[in-house]
Every structure is written in C-alpha cells, then in structure tokens.
C-alpha cells in the first residue's frame, strides 16, 4: 500500500552501499540469490523456535532485496534480474509461514495454510495483470523503476514484511496475525480482479 512512497527513501539510503558493492564486482543477481538463500534459512530457524534468528534472516533477506536493486540501477537493469527478483520474492513469502506451521503444527498449520492460499491470490492476480499489461504496452506510473508492470494494493511488500516481523516478535499470536493478514490479502485480490476487469475491458 505504501511501497511507492517508500521507494525514493530506500533508493537514497541504499545507493552508497550499492556503489560500494558494484565497485567490487558484485552483481545484482548474486545479491538476489544470496538474499533468497538467507530467507530460506529462516524456515528451519522458525521450525526450531529460533524466532530472533529468523527475524535477523528476514532482515538480511530484505536488505539484499534492496541492495540488488541499487546495484542493478548502476549497471543497468536486466530482464533476468527482474524475473529473479519477483519470482524468488513470491516463493520466500510463501515459505515463511511454513516455518510457523512446522514449529507448532497443531496450532499453526491451518492458519499458515490459509495465509499461503491467500498469497496465491495476491501473487496470481499481480502476475496476471502484469502479463496482460505488458502485452498491451501499459506501464505503472507509480512504480517506474520496476522491471514489470507493478500493480499495487492493500497488501504489498512493506505490509507483508511488517506482519512477518510481528509474527517473529509475537509468535504466540501467529494464528491471529495469519488469519487477519489473509483477510487483507483476500481483499487485495478482489480489488485487483476488479481493477483488471475494468482495465482490460474489451471497450478499451
């Protein structure tokens, strides 16, 4: 919901370390893959109840996700980079709740499943809109730096990471947070369906 407003600040903050990494031959794709690997390690950390470690790995994943963009803007963005960025992010978002389900299946398995199912709705509506928009040559004015047509919504990256952070800090209320955020994701999906229905009307 507020990703577009945060992006200018993020770019300013991460530009200096991005230049430092680029000067040492670090490629954006390397950062993307490293960040994904760190994010995946959060799943076993959560499964074993190491919530502080999981939170640190979550932070490292997001830092790498920001730095890969900073490096890419210096060397020039690529289609492969855009593909990796969005594809690995979506997998990471789906894997994170799995860690809580593994930590306490009796309490967390159902809410984690509902949350992951809601991510299928937000992710599929996002990618379907992007694919049709690309076919039509449309662009997203609010996210000009993105490699694909970026469709916003109530639940975007910032909100997702904020909820994941709250889950790590307060794991005992994971079911409440999961069900609540799943409802917000369902609303986002419905709004995107409506937006796609209108934007891609045969009359346009």
C-alpha positions as CSV (number, residue, x, y, z in Angstrom):
1,X,0.0,0.0,0.0
2,X,2.9,2.4,0.7
3,X,5.7,0.8,-1.3
4,X,5.7,3.5,-3.9
5,X,6.0,6.2,-1.2
6,X,9.0,4.4,0.4
7,X,10.9,3.7,-2.7
8,X,12.6,7.1,-3.1
9,X,13.9,7.0,0.5
10,X,15.0,3.4,0.0
11,X,16.9,4.3,-3.1
12,X,18.7,7.2,-1.4
13,X,19.7,5.1,1.6
14,X,20.9,2.1,-0.4
15,X,22.7,4.0,-3.2
16,X,26.1,4.4,-1.3
17,X,26.4,0.7,-0.3
18,X,25.1,-0.3,-3.8
19,X,28.0,1.7,-5.3
20,X,30.5,0.1,-2.9
21,X,29.3,-3.4,-3.9
22,X,29.2,-2.7,-7.6
23,X,32.8,-1.3,-7.5
24,X,33.9,-4.7,-6.1
25,X,32.3,-6.7,-8.9
26,X,29.2,-7.8,-7.0
27,X,26.4,-8.4,-9.5
28,X,22.7,-7.7,-8.7
29,X,21.8,-11.3,-9.5
30,X,24.3,-12.5,-6.9
31,X,22.7,-10.4,-4.2
32,X,19.2,-11.6,-5.2
33,X,20.2,-15.3,-5.0
34,X,22.1,-14.7,-1.7
35,X,19.2,-12.9,-0.2
36,X,16.8,-15.7,-1.2
37,X,19.1,-18.3,0.4
38,X,19.2,-16.3,3.6
39,X,15.4,-16.0,3.6
40,X,15.0,-19.8,3.1
41,X,17.2,-20.4,6.2
42,X,14.6,-18.6,8.2
43,X,12.2,-21.5,7.7
44,X,14.3,-24.0,9.8
45,X,15.0,-21.3,12.3
46,X,11.3,-20.8,12.8
47,X,10.7,-24.5,12.9
48,X,13.0,-24.8,15.8
49,X,11.6,-21.8,17.6
50,X,14.6,-19.6,17.0
51,X,12.5,-16.5,16.3
52,X,15.2,-14.0,16.9
53,X,17.4,-15.7,14.3
54,X,14.5,-15.9,11.9
55,X,13.9,-12.2,12.3
56,X,17.6,-11.5,11.6
57,X,17.5,-13.7,8.5
58,X,14.3,-11.9,7.4
59,X,16.1,-8.5,7.8
60,X,19.1,-9.8,5.8
61,X,16.8,-11.1,3.0
62,X,15.1,-7.7,2.7
63,X,18.4,-5.8,2.8
64,X,19.7,-8.0,0.0
65,X,16.5,-7.4,-1.9
66,X,17.0,-3.6,-1.7
67,X,20.7,-3.8,-2.5
68,X,20.2,-5.8,-5.6
69,X,18.1,-3.0,-7.0
70,X,20.7,-0.4,-6.1
71,X,23.4,-2.4,-7.9
72,X,21.1,-3.0,-10.9
73,X,20.4,0.7,-11.3
74,X,24.2,1.3,-11.7
75,X,24.9,-1.5,-14.1
76,X,21.6,-1.3,-15.9
77,X,18.6,-3.5,-15.1
78,X,18.1,-6.8,-16.9
79,X,15.1,-8.9,-17.7
80,X,16.7,-11.8,-15.8
81,X,17.1,-9.7,-12.8
82,X,13.5,-8.6,-12.8
83,X,12.4,-12.2,-13.2
84,X,14.5,-13.4,-10.4
85,X,13.5,-10.6,-8.1
86,X,9.8,-11.2,-8.3
87,X,9.9,-15.0,-8.6
88,X,12.1,-15.5,-5.6
89,X,10.2,-13.0,-3.5
90,X,6.9,-14.8,-4.1
91,X,8.4,-18.1,-3.1
92,X,10.0,-16.6,0.0
93,X,6.7,-15.1,1.1
94,X,5.0,-18.5,0.8
95,X,7.8,-20.3,2.6
96,X,7.9,-18.0,5.7
97,X,4.6,-19.1,7.2
98,X,5.6,-22.7,6.7
99,X,8.2,-22.3,9.4
100,X,5.5,-21.4,11.9
101,X,3.4,-24.4,10.8
102,X,6.5,-26.7,11.4
103,X,7.1,-25.1,14.8
104,X,3.6,-25.9,16.1
105,X,1.5,-27.9,13.6
106,X,-1.5,-28.3,15.9
107,X,-1.8,-24.6,16.5
108,X,-0.3,-23.0,13.3
109,X,-0.8,-25.4,10.4
110,X,-4.3,-24.3,9.5
111,X,-3.7,-20.5,9.7
112,X,-0.4,-20.9,7.9
113,X,-2.2,-22.8,5.1
114,X,-4.9,-20.1,4.9
115,X,-2.3,-17.4,4.7
116,X,-0.3,-19.2,2.0
117,X,-3.5,-19.7,0.0
118,X,-4.2,-16.0,0.2
119,X,-0.7,-15.3,-1.2
120,X,-1.7,-17.4,-4.2
121,X,-4.5,-15.0,-4.8
122,X,-2.4,-11.8,-4.5
123,X,0.5,-13.3,-6.5
124,X,-1.5,-14.7,-9.3
125,X,-3.6,-11.5,-9.7
126,X,-0.4,-9.4,-9.6
127,X,1.3,-11.5,-12.3
128,X,-1.7,-12.0,-14.5
129,X,-2.2,-8.2,-14.5
130,X,1.5,-7.6,-15.3
131,X,1.4,-10.1,-18.2
132,X,-1.6,-8.6,-19.9
133,X,-0.4,-5.0,-19.2
134,X,3.0,-5.9,-20.9
135,X,1.1,-7.3,-23.9
136,X,-0.7,-4.1,-24.2
137,X,2.3,-1.9,-23.7
138,X,1.0,-0.4,-20.5
139,X,3.2,0.9,-17.7
140,X,2.8,1.6,-14.0
141,X,3.3,5.3,-13.3
142,X,3.6,4.8,-9.5
143,X,6.5,2.3,-10.0
144,X,8.5,3.4,-13.0
145,X,11.7,1.7,-11.8
146,X,10.2,-1.8,-11.6
147,X,11.1,-4.3,-14.3
148,X,7.5,-5.4,-14.8
149,X,4.1,-3.6,-14.5
150,X,3.8,-3.3,-10.7
151,X,0.2,-3.4,-9.5
152,X,-0.2,-2.0,-6.0
153,X,-2.8,-2.9,-3.4
154,X,-3.7,-3.1,0.3
155,X,-1.0,-5.8,1.0
156,X,2.3,-5.1,-0.7
157,X,5.9,-5.8,0.3
158,X,6.1,-3.4,3.2
159,X,2.9,-4.7,4.8
160,X,4.0,-8.3,4.4
161,X,7.3,-7.8,6.0
162,X,5.8,-5.8,8.8
163,X,3.4,-8.7,9.5
164,X,6.2,-11.3,9.3
165,X,8.2,-9.2,11.8
166,X,5.3,-9.1,14.2
167,X,5.0,-12.9,13.9
168,X,8.6,-13.3,14.9
169,X,8.2,-10.9,17.8
170,X,4.9,-12.4,19.0
171,X,4.9,-16.0,17.8
172,X,2.2,-16.9,20.3
173,X,-0.4,-14.9,18.3
174,X,0.6,-16.2,14.9
175,X,-2.9,-17.6,14.2
176,X,-4.5,-14.2,14.8
177,X,-1.9,-12.4,12.6
178,X,-2.1,-15.0,9.9
179,X,-5.9,-15.0,9.6
180,X,-6.0,-11.2,9.8
181,X,-3.5,-10.7,7.1
182,X,-5.0,-13.5,4.9
183,X,-8.3,-11.5,5.0
184,X,-6.4,-8.4,3.9
185,X,-4.8,-10.3,1.1
186,X,-8.2,-11.7,0.0
187,X,-9.5,-8.1,-0.2
188,X,-6.4,-7.1,-2.2
189,X,-7.0,-10.0,-4.6
190,X,-10.7,-9.0,-5.1
191,X,-9.7,-5.4,-5.7
192,X,-7.1,-6.5,-8.3
193,X,-9.7,-8.7,-10.0
194,X,-12.0,-5.7,-10.2
195,X,-9.1,-3.4,-11.5
196,X,-8.2,-6.0,-14.2
197,X,-11.9,-6.4,-15.2
198,X,-12.1,-2.6,-15.8
199,X,-8.7,-2.0,-17.2
200,X,-8.9,-4.8,-19.7
201,X,-12.5,-4.3,-20.8
202,X,-13.0,-5.0,-24.5
203,X,-14.3,-1.5,-24.9
204,X,-10.8,0.0,-24.0
